[in-house]
């Protein structure tokens, strides 16, 4: 079970949907903390530099469904230490 789940479904015009996706894309491009408007609510999230994506397209008769999912871990991931530069001796000590 999820710790928090917010789901909102609402009809939008194609223009409104494009604007919402553009705002999401701009927020992701800026990086760090993003704020999303969902209906009358605003949600703030921290988004790391790397996310997992999933795209799904489903056509069932005259119904078309497109799903785009972004996911990431909120656990702190330790950065690997930079590789130590090793010097190689060339000649007698």
Biopython code that builds the backbone (N, CA, C, O; Angstrom):
import numpy as np
from Bio.PDB.StructureBuilder import StructureBuilder

atoms = [
    (1, "UNK", "N", (0.842, -1.172, 0.000)),
    (1, "UNK", "CA", (0.000, 0.000, 0.000)),
    (1, "UNK", "C", (0.890, 1.240, 0.000)),
    (1, "UNK", "O", (1.910, 1.279, 0.689)),
    (2, "UNK", "N", (0.506, 2.238, -0.765)),
    (2, "UNK", "CA", (1.283, 3.470, -0.879)),
    (2, "UNK", "C", (1.168, 4.310, 0.386)),
    (2, "UNK", "O", (0.131, 4.316, 1.048)),
    (3, "UNK", "N", (2.253, 5.025, 0.715)),
    (3, "UNK", "CA", (2.218, 5.955, 1.843)),
    (3, "UNK", "C", (1.271, 7.115, 1.547)),
    (3, "UNK", "O", (0.506, 7.540, 2.412)),
    (4, "UNK", "N", (1.329, 7.613, 0.332)),
    (4, "UNK", "CA", (0.462, 8.711, -0.101)),
    (4, "UNK", "C", (0.070, 8.453, -1.547)),
    (4, "UNK", "O", (0.908, 8.066, -2.362)),
    (5, "UNK", "N", (-1.188, 8.664, -1.864)),
    (5, "UNK", "CA", (-1.628, 8.544, -3.251)),
    (5, "UNK", "C", (-2.648, 9.636, -3.514)),
    (5, "UNK", "O", (-3.644, 9.762, -2.803)),
    (6, "UNK", "N", (-2.387, 10.417, -4.536)),
    (6, "UNK", "CA", (-3.313, 11.457, -4.961)),
    (6, "UNK", "C", (-3.658, 11.153, -6.406)),
    (6, "UNK", "O", (-2.770, 11.054, -7.253)),
    (7, "UNK", "N", (-4.904, 11.008, -6.684)),
    (7, "UNK", "CA", (-5.337, 10.718, -8.041)),
    (7, "UNK", "C", (-6.481, 11.653, -8.377)),
    (7, "UNK", "O", (-7.428, 11.798, -7.604)),
    (8, "UNK", "N", (-6.388, 12.271, -9.512)),
    (8, "UNK", "CA", (-7.443, 13.198, -9.915)),
    (8, "UNK", "C", (-7.699, 12.999, -11.399)),
    (8, "UNK", "O", (-6.771, 12.981, -12.207)),
    (9, "UNK", "N", (-8.944, 12.853, -11.738)),
    (9, "UNK", "CA", (-9.342, 12.718, -13.138)),
    (9, "UNK", "C", (-10.296, 13.858, -13.452)),
    (9, "UNK", "O", (-11.247, 14.113, -12.714)),
    (10, "UNK", "N", (-10.027, 14.541, -14.559)),
    (10, "UNK", "CA", (-10.912, 15.625, -14.961)),
    (10, "UNK", "C", (-10.830, 15.805, -16.470)),
    (10, "UNK", "O", (-9.771, 15.600, -17.063)),
    (11, "UNK", "N", (-11.922, 16.179, -17.083)),
    (11, "UNK", "CA", (-11.892, 16.426, -18.528)),
    (11, "UNK", "C", (-11.178, 17.742, -18.823)),
    (11, "UNK", "O", (-11.391, 18.741, -18.136)),
    (12, "UNK", "N", (-10.336, 17.734, -19.842)),
    (12, "UNK", "CA", (-9.616, 18.926, -20.282)),
    (12, "UNK", "C", (-9.755, 19.039, -21.794)),
    (12, "UNK", "O", (-9.992, 18.046, -22.483)),
    (13, "UNK", "N", (-9.609, 20.239, -22.294)),
    (13, "UNK", "CA", (-9.496, 20.384, -23.739)),
    (13, "UNK", "C", (-8.094, 19.921, -24.136)),
    (13, "UNK", "O", (-7.209, 19.800, -23.288)),
    (14, "UNK", "N", (-7.905, 19.668, -25.405)),
    (14, "UNK", "CA", (-6.574, 19.267, -25.874)),
    (14, "UNK", "C", (-5.564, 20.361, -25.547)),
    (14, "UNK", "O", (-4.432, 20.062, -25.168)),
    (15, "UNK", "N", (-5.961, 21.629, -25.688)),
    (15, "UNK", "CA", (-5.087, 22.758, -25.379)),
    (15, "UNK", "C", (-4.720, 22.764, -23.899)),
    (15, "UNK", "O", (-3.555, 22.965, -23.556)),
    (16, "UNK", "N", (-5.699, 22.545, -23.010)),
    (16, "UNK", "CA", (-5.427, 22.518, -21.568)),
    (16, "UNK", "C", (-4.482, 21.373, -21.213)),
    (16, "UNK", "O", (-3.577, 21.536, -20.395)),
    (17, "UNK", "N", (-4.701, 20.208, -21.838)),
    (17, "UNK", "CA", (-3.822, 19.059, -21.576)),
    (17, "UNK", "C", (-2.397, 19.370, -22.033)),
    (17, "UNK", "O", (-1.432, 19.045, -21.340)),
    (18, "UNK", "N", (-2.270, 19.997, -23.199)),
    (18, "UNK", "CA", (-0.943, 20.357, -23.710)),
    (18, "UNK", "C", (-0.265, 21.360, -22.784)),
    (18, "UNK", "O", (0.934, 21.258, -22.527)),
    (19, "UNK", "N", (-1.019, 22.317, -22.290)),
    (19, "UNK", "CA", (-0.449, 23.324, -21.379)),
    (19, "UNK", "C", (0.018, 22.671, -20.078)),
    (19, "UNK", "O", (1.092, 22.997, -19.572)),
    (20, "UNK", "N", (-0.788, 21.747, -19.531)),
    (20, "UNK", "CA", (-0.427, 21.057, -18.296)),
    (20, "UNK", "C", (0.854, 20.246, -18.498)),
    (20, "UNK", "O", (1.753, 20.272, -17.656)),
    (21, "UNK", "N", (0.930, 19.524, -19.626)),
    (21, "UNK", "CA", (2.139, 18.747, -19.918)),
    (21, "UNK", "C", (3.348, 19.662, -20.132)),
    (21, "UNK", "O", (4.457, 19.328, -19.713)),
    (22, "UNK", "N", (3.144, 20.804, -20.776)),
    (22, "UNK", "CA", (4.239, 21.763, -20.977)),
    (22, "UNK", "C", (4.747, 22.303, -19.650)),
    (22, "UNK", "O", (5.954, 22.451, -19.459)),
    (23, "UNK", "N", (3.835, 22.598, -18.732)),
    (23, "UNK", "CA", (4.238, 23.082, -17.410)),
    (23, "UNK", "C", (5.017, 22.011, -16.656)),
    (23, "UNK", "O", (6.004, 22.310, -15.984)),
    (24, "UNK", "N", (4.571, 20.764, -16.770)),
    (24, "UNK", "CA", (5.290, 19.657, -16.138)),
    (24, "UNK", "C", (6.679, 19.519, -16.749)),
    (24, "UNK", "O", (7.664, 19.367, -16.026)),
    (25, "UNK", "N", (6.763, 19.570, -18.080)),
    (25, "UNK", "CA", (8.057, 19.447, -18.758)),
    (25, "UNK", "C", (9.002, 20.577, -18.358)),
    (25, "UNK", "O", (10.186, 20.336, -18.123)),
    (26, "UNK", "N", (8.499, 21.795, -18.280)),
    (26, "UNK", "CA", (9.336, 22.938, -17.891)),
    (26, "UNK", "C", (9.831, 22.780, -16.459)),
    (26, "UNK", "O", (10.987, 23.084, -16.165)),
    (27, "UNK", "N", (8.968, 22.308, -15.570)),
    (27, "UNK", "CA", (9.367, 22.099, -14.173)),
    (27, "UNK", "C", (10.438, 21.019, -14.079)),
    (27, "UNK", "O", (11.395, 21.165, -13.318)),
    (28, "UNK", "N", (10.292, 19.942, -14.838)),
    (28, "UNK", "CA", (11.301, 18.878, -14.838)),
    (28, "UNK", "C", (12.627, 19.399, -15.385)),
    (28, "UNK", "O", (13.693, 19.055, -14.874)),
    (29, "UNK", "N", (12.557, 20.217, -16.412)),
    (29, "UNK", "CA", (13.774, 20.757, -17.016)),
    (29, "UNK", "C", (14.523, 21.673, -16.049)),
    (29, "UNK", "O", (15.754, 21.663, -16.015)),
    (30, "UNK", "N", (13.794, 22.458, -15.269)),
    (30, "UNK", "CA", (14.435, 23.329, -14.277)),
    (30, "UNK", "C", (15.099, 22.511, -13.181)),
    (30, "UNK", "O", (16.114, 22.927, -12.622)),
    (31, "UNK", "N", (14.532, 21.347, -12.870)),
    (31, "UNK", "CA", (15.120, 20.446, -11.885)),
    (31, "UNK", "C", (14.772, 20.781, -10.456)),
    (31, "UNK", "O", (14.178, 21.816, -10.153)),
    (32, "UNK", "N", (15.168, 19.859, -9.580)),
    (32, "UNK", "CA", (14.930, 20.055, -8.153)),
    (32, "UNK", "C", (13.471, 19.916, -7.790)),
    (32, "UNK", "O", (12.843, 18.895, -8.070)),
    (33, "UNK", "N", (12.936, 20.941, -7.171)),
    (33, "UNK", "CA", (11.559, 20.920, -6.685)),
    (33, "UNK", "C", (10.604, 21.376, -7.788)),
    (33, "UNK", "O", (10.839, 22.391, -8.444)),
    (34, "UNK", "N", (9.540, 20.624, -7.983)),
    (34, "UNK", "CA", (8.522, 21.034, -8.939)),
    (34, "UNK", "C", (7.192, 21.178, -8.217)),
    (34, "UNK", "O", (6.948, 20.520, -7.206)),
    (35, "UNK", "N", (6.346, 22.037, -8.739)),
    (35, "UNK", "CA", (5.004, 22.214, -8.209)),
    (35, "UNK", "C", (4.018, 21.931, -9.325)),
    (35, "UNK", "O", (4.122, 22.487, -10.418)),
    (36, "UNK", "N", (3.063, 21.065, -9.040)),
    (36, "UNK", "CA", (2.042, 20.712, -10.012)),
    (36, "UNK", "C", (0.694, 21.215, -9.537)),
    (36, "UNK", "O", (0.372, 21.122, -8.353)),
    (37, "UNK", "N", (-0.092, 21.748, -10.456)),
    (37, "UNK", "CA", (-1.453, 22.140, -10.137)),
    (37, "UNK", "C", (-2.371, 21.024, -10.600)),
    (37, "UNK", "O", (-2.352, 20.627, -11.765)),
    (38, "UNK", "N", (-3.162, 20.533, -9.683)),
    (38, "UNK", "CA", (-4.121, 19.470, -9.988)),
    (38, "UNK", "C", (-5.483, 19.957, -9.522)),
    (38, "UNK", "O", (-5.780, 19.955, -8.327)),
    (39, "UNK", "N", (-6.315, 20.377, -10.482)),
    (39, "UNK", "CA", (-7.589, 20.959, -10.088)),
    (39, "UNK", "C", (-7.317, 22.242, -9.338)),
    (39, "UNK", "O", (-6.620, 23.119, -9.848)),
    (40, "UNK", "N", (-7.850, 22.371, -8.139)),
    (40, "UNK", "CA", (-7.607, 23.549, -7.325)),
    (40, "UNK", "C", (-6.477, 23.367, -6.342)),
    (40, "UNK", "O", (-6.233, 24.254, -5.524)),
    (41, "UNK", "N", (-5.772, 22.241, -6.393)),
    (41, "UNK", "CA", (-4.703, 21.942, -5.432)),
    (41, "UNK", "C", (-3.334, 22.062, -6.082)),
    (41, "UNK", "O", (-3.186, 21.894, -7.293)),
    (42, "UNK", "N", (-2.331, 22.359, -5.252)),
    (42, "UNK", "CA", (-0.943, 22.368, -5.704)),
    (42, "UNK", "C", (-0.168, 21.328, -4.912)),
    (42, "UNK", "O", (-0.334, 21.199, -3.699)),
    (43, "UNK", "N", (0.669, 20.597, -5.608)),
    (43, "UNK", "CA", (1.491, 19.560, -4.994)),
    (43, "UNK", "C", (2.947, 19.884, -5.298)),
    (43, "UNK", "O", (3.292, 20.166, -6.446)),
    (44, "UNK", "N", (3.809, 19.844, -4.276)),
    (44, "UNK", "CA", (5.244, 20.087, -4.454)),
    (44, "UNK", "C", (5.995, 18.772, -4.316)),
    (44, "UNK", "O", (5.738, 17.992, -3.398)),
    (45, "UNK", "N", (6.921, 18.533, -5.228)),
    (45, "UNK", "CA", (7.715, 17.305, -5.223)),
    (45, "UNK", "C", (9.172, 17.629, -5.506)),
    (45, "UNK", "O", (9.479, 18.571, -6.237)),
    (46, "UNK", "N", (10.063, 16.846, -4.924)),
    (46, "UNK", "CA", (11.483, 16.915, -5.278)),
    (46, "UNK", "C", (11.738, 15.811, -6.297)),
    (46, "UNK", "O", (11.432, 14.646, -6.043)),
    (47, "UNK", "N", (12.292, 16.170, -7.439)),
    (47, "UNK", "CA", (12.569, 15.199, -8.496)),
    (47, "UNK", "C", (14.077, 15.127, -8.699)),
    (47, "UNK", "O", (14.716, 16.148, -8.949)),
    (48, "UNK", "N", (14.658, 13.920, -8.593)),
    (48, "UNK", "CA", (16.105, 13.784, -8.787)),
    (48, "UNK", "C", (16.480, 13.942, -10.263)),
    (48, "UNK", "O", (15.610, 14.077, -11.123)),
    (49, "UNK", "N", (17.765, 13.922, -10.537)),
    (49, "UNK", "CA", (18.250, 14.094, -11.904)),
    (49, "UNK", "C", (17.909, 12.921, -12.815)),
    (49, "UNK", "O", (17.853, 13.086, -14.034)),
    (50, "UNK", "N", (17.679, 11.742, -12.247)),
    (50, "UNK", "CA", (17.368, 10.558, -13.050)),
    (50, "UNK", "C", (16.045, 9.965, -12.590)),
    (50, "UNK", "O", (15.828, 9.755, -11.397)),
    (51, "UNK", "N", (15.166, 9.699, -13.543)),
    (51, "UNK", "CA", (13.867, 9.097, -13.249)),
    (51, "UNK", "C", (13.657, 7.906, -14.180)),
    (51, "UNK", "O", (14.286, 7.809, -15.234)),
    (52, "UNK", "N", (12.777, 7.014, -13.784)),
    (52, "UNK", "CA", (12.379, 5.888, -14.631)),
    (52, "UNK", "C", (11.102, 6.298, -15.344)),
    (52, "UNK", "O", (10.242, 6.951, -14.753)),
    (53, "UNK", "N", (10.973, 5.923, -16.601)),
    (53, "UNK", "CA", (9.779, 6.281, -17.356)),
    (53, "UNK", "C", (9.093, 5.031, -17.883)),
    (53, "UNK", "O", (9.724, 4.005, -18.136)),
    (54, "UNK", "N", (7.794, 5.151, -18.039)),
    (54, "UNK", "CA", (7.006, 4.076, -18.631)),
    (54, "UNK", "C", (5.953, 4.726, -19.514)),
    (54, "UNK", "O", (5.267, 5.656, -19.090)),
    (55, "UNK", "N", (5.828, 4.240, -20.729)),
    (55, "UNK", "CA", (4.843, 4.753, -21.675)),
    (55, "UNK", "C", (3.943, 3.602, -22.079)),
    (55, "UNK", "O", (4.423, 2.512, -22.392)),
    (56, "UNK", "N", (2.654, 3.836, -22.074)),
    (56, "UNK", "CA", (1.706, 2.787, -22.447)),
    (56, "UNK", "C", (0.641, 3.385, -23.353)),
    (56, "UNK", "O", (0.089, 4.447, -23.065)),
    (57, "UNK", "N", (0.361, 2.698, -24.441)),
    (57, "UNK", "CA", (-0.697, 3.085, -25.365)),
    (57, "UNK", "C", (-1.648, 1.911, -25.491)),
    (57, "UNK", "O", (-1.223, 0.791, -25.775)),
    (58, "UNK", "N", (-2.922, 2.158, -25.284)),
    (58, "UNK", "CA", (-3.917, 1.092, -25.362)),
    (58, "UNK", "C", (-5.084, 1.575, -26.211)),
    (58, "UNK", "O", (-5.671, 2.622, -25.939)),
    (59, "UNK", "N", (-5.415, 0.801, -27.242)),
    (59, "UNK", "CA", (-6.568, 1.095, -28.083)),
    (59, "UNK", "C", (-7.543, -0.051, -27.911)),
    (59, "UNK", "O", (-7.209, -1.209, -28.166)),
    (60, "UNK", "N", (-8.750, 0.277, -27.478)),
    (60, "UNK", "CA", (-9.791, -0.724, -27.243)),
    (60, "UNK", "C", (-11.063, -0.221, -27.915)),
    (60, "UNK", "O", (-11.810, 0.576, -27.349)),
    (61, "UNK", "N", (-11.291, -0.701, -29.127)),
    (61, "UNK", "CA", (-12.445, -0.215, -29.879)),
    (61, "UNK", "C", (-12.254, 1.250, -30.231)),
    (61, "UNK", "O", (-11.271, 1.615, -30.876)),
    (62, "UNK", "N", (-13.193, 2.092, -29.809)),
    (62, "UNK", "CA", (-13.079, 3.523, -30.098)),
    (62, "UNK", "C", (-12.476, 4.308, -28.935)),
    (62, "UNK", "O", (-12.496, 5.538, -28.947)),
    (63, "UNK", "N", (-11.946, 3.618, -27.940)),
    (63, "UNK", "CA", (-11.330, 4.244, -26.764)),
    (63, "UNK", "C", (-9.804, 4.157, -26.884)),
    (63, "UNK", "O", (-9.258, 3.073, -27.091)),
    (64, "UNK", "N", (-9.123, 5.289, -26.756)),
    (64, "UNK", "CA", (-7.660, 5.340, -26.787)),
    (64, "UNK", "C", (-7.183, 5.855, -25.437)),
    (64, "UNK", "O", (-7.674, 6.865, -24.933)),
    (65, "UNK", "N", (-6.217, 5.143, -24.859)),
    (65, "UNK", "CA", (-5.665, 5.546, -23.568)),
    (65, "UNK", "C", (-4.149, 5.636, -23.688)),
    (65, "UNK", "O", (-3.493, 4.690, -24.124)),
    (66, "UNK", "N", (-3.602, 6.779, -23.299)),
    (66, "UNK", "CA", (-2.157, 6.994, -23.281)),
    (66, "UNK", "C", (-1.762, 7.252, -21.840)),
    (66, "UNK", "O", (-2.312, 8.139, -21.188)),
    (67, "UNK", "N", (-0.809, 6.477, -21.341)),
    (67, "UNK", "CA", (-0.322, 6.664, -19.971)),
    (67, "UNK", "C", (1.171, 6.943, -20.013)),
    (67, "UNK", "O", (1.931, 6.246, -20.684)),
    (68, "UNK", "N", (1.569, 7.960, -19.294)),
    (68, "UNK", "CA", (2.980, 8.291, -19.135)),
    (68, "UNK", "C", (3.253, 8.299, -17.647)),
    (68, "UNK", "O", (2.621, 9.040, -16.895)),
    (69, "UNK", "N", (4.195, 7.476, -17.222)),
    (69, "UNK", "CA", (4.500, 7.358, -15.792)),
    (69, "UNK", "C", (5.960, 7.700, -15.550)),
    (69, "UNK", "O", (6.846, 7.202, -16.244)),
    (70, "UNK", "N", (6.204, 8.547, -14.569)),
    (70, "UNK", "CA", (7.551, 8.866, -14.111)),
    (70, "UNK", "C", (7.662, 8.351, -12.691)),
    (70, "UNK", "O", (6.750, 8.555, -11.891)),
    (71, "UNK", "N", (8.755, 7.690, -12.361)),
    (71, "UNK", "CA", (8.933, 7.205, -10.991)),
    (71, "UNK", "C", (10.393, 7.362, -10.586)),
    (71, "UNK", "O", (11.296, 7.387, -11.422)),
    (72, "UNK", "N", (10.595, 7.468, -9.261)),
    (72, "UNK", "CA", (11.936, 7.590, -8.703)),
    (72, "UNK", "C", (11.888, 7.213, -7.241)),
    (72, "UNK", "O", (10.819, 7.150, -6.633)),
    (73, "UNK", "N", (13.046, 6.967, -6.693)),
    (73, "UNK", "CA", (13.149, 6.611, -5.285)),
    (73, "UNK", "C", (13.372, 7.871, -4.464)),
    (73, "UNK", "O", (14.063, 8.794, -4.896)),
    (74, "UNK", "N", (12.781, 7.899, -3.277)),
    (74, "UNK", "CA", (13.024, 9.012, -2.361)),
    (74, "UNK", "C", (14.165, 8.687, -1.401)),
    (74, "UNK", "O", (14.578, 9.538, -0.613)),
    (75, "UNK", "N", (14.675, 7.453, -1.468)),
    (75, "UNK", "CA", (15.804, 7.064, -0.620)),
    (75, "UNK", "C", (17.062, 7.758, -1.128)),
    (75, "UNK", "O", (17.264, 7.889, -2.335)),
    (76, "UNK", "N", (17.902, 8.199, -0.202)),
    (76, "UNK", "CA", (19.161, 8.845, -0.567)),
    (76, "UNK", "C", (20.084, 7.786, -1.144)),
    (76, "UNK", "O", (20.341, 6.763, -0.511)),
    (77, "UNK", "N", (20.575, 8.033, -2.335)),
    (77, "UNK", "CA", (21.501, 7.113, -2.986)),
    (77, "UNK", "C", (22.892, 7.716, -2.898)),
    (77, "UNK", "O", (23.135, 8.818, -3.390)),
    (78, "UNK", "N", (23.810, 6.982, -2.263)),
    (78, "UNK", "CA", (25.188, 7.462, -2.122)),
    (78, "UNK", "C", (25.861, 7.485, -3.486)),
    (78, "UNK", "O", (25.726, 6.547, -4.272)),
    (79, "UNK", "N", (26.573, 8.547, -3.754)),
    (79, "UNK", "CA", (27.308, 8.666, -5.005)),
    (79, "UNK", "C", (28.611, 7.887, -4.886)),
    (79, "UNK", "O", (29.294, 7.980, -3.866)),
    (80, "UNK", "N", (28.965, 7.118, -5.916)),
    (80, "UNK", "CA", (30.231, 6.390, -5.848)),
    (80, "UNK", "C", (31.401, 7.363, -5.820)),
    (80, "UNK", "O", (31.369, 8.423, -6.445)),
    (81, "UNK", "N", (32.429, 6.979, -5.082)),
    (81, "UNK", "CA", (33.632, 7.808, -4.997)),
    (81, "UNK", "C", (34.313, 7.827, -6.355)),
    (81, "UNK", "O", (34.310, 6.815, -7.056)),
    (82, "UNK", "N", (34.896, 8.953, -6.741)),
    (82, "UNK", "CA", (35.592, 8.998, -8.026)),
    (82, "UNK", "C", (36.758, 8.016, -8.019)),
    (82, "UNK", "O", (37.391, 7.788, -6.988)),
    (83, "UNK", "N", (37.024, 7.450, -9.170)),
    (83, "UNK", "CA", (38.115, 6.478, -9.276)),
    (83, "UNK", "C", (39.434, 7.159, -8.941)),
    (83, "UNK", "O", (39.708, 8.276, -9.379)),
    (84, "UNK", "N", (40.225, 6.473, -8.171)),
    (84, "UNK", "CA", (41.539, 6.997, -7.805)),
    (84, "UNK", "C", (42.457, 6.887, -9.017)),
    (84, "UNK", "O", (42.502, 5.854, -9.684)),
    (85, "UNK", "N", (43.166, 7.936, -9.284)),
    (85, "UNK", "CA", (44.120, 7.908, -10.384)),
    (85, "UNK", "C", (45.359, 7.167, -9.918)),
    (85, "UNK", "O", (45.955, 7.509, -8.897)),
    (86, "UNK", "N", (45.737, 6.156, -10.670)),
    (86, "UNK", "CA", (46.917, 5.378, -10.314)),
    (86, "UNK", "C", (48.046, 5.739, -11.266)),
    (86, "UNK", "O", (47.883, 5.739, -12.486)),
    (87, "UNK", "N", (49.177, 6.041, -10.685)),
    (87, "UNK", "CA", (50.333, 6.346, -11.509)),
    (87, "UNK", "C", (51.154, 5.081, -11.673)),
    (87, "UNK", "O", (51.339, 4.304, -10.736)),
    (88, "UNK", "N", (51.631, 4.904, -12.870)),
    (88, "UNK", "CA", (52.418, 3.720, -13.180)),
    (88, "UNK", "C", (53.880, 4.130, -13.298)),
    (88, "UNK", "O", (54.223, 5.057, -14.032)),
    (89, "UNK", "N", (54.733, 3.426, -12.564)),
    (89, "UNK", "CA", (56.173, 3.716, -12.625)),
    (89, "UNK", "C", (56.716, 3.216, -13.947)),
    (89, "UNK", "O", (56.391, 2.114, -14.389)),
    (90, "UNK", "N", (57.541, 4.030, -14.571)),
    (90, "UNK", "CA", (58.145, 3.625, -15.841)),
    (90, "UNK", "C", (59.659, 3.705, -15.713)),
    (90, "UNK", "O", (60.260, 4.740, -16.004)),
    (91, "UNK", "N", (60.239, 2.668, -15.299)),
    (91, "UNK", "CA", (61.688, 2.668, -15.141)),
    (91, "UNK", "C", (62.064, 2.208, -13.748)),
    (91, "UNK", "O", (61.195, 1.918, -12.927)),
    (92, "UNK", "N", (63.376, 2.140, -13.479)),
    (92, "UNK", "CA", (63.828, 1.654, -12.180)),
    (92, "UNK", "C", (63.483, 2.645, -11.075)),
    (92, "UNK", "O", (63.447, 3.854, -11.304)),
    (93, "UNK", "N", (63.230, 2.125, -9.874)),
    (93, "UNK", "CA", (62.910, 2.985, -8.736)),
    (93, "UNK", "C", (64.040, 3.860, -8.317)),
    (93, "UNK", "O", (63.903, 4.634, -7.369)),
]
sb = StructureBuilder()
sb.init_structure("model")
sb.init_model(0)
sb.init_chain("A")
sb.init_seg("    ")
for serial, (resi, resn, name, xyz) in enumerate(atoms, 1):
    if name == "N":
        sb.init_residue(resn, " ", resi, " ")
    sb.init_atom(name, np.array(xyz, "f"), 0.0, 1.0, " ", f" {name:<3s}", serial, name[0])
structure = sb.get_structure()
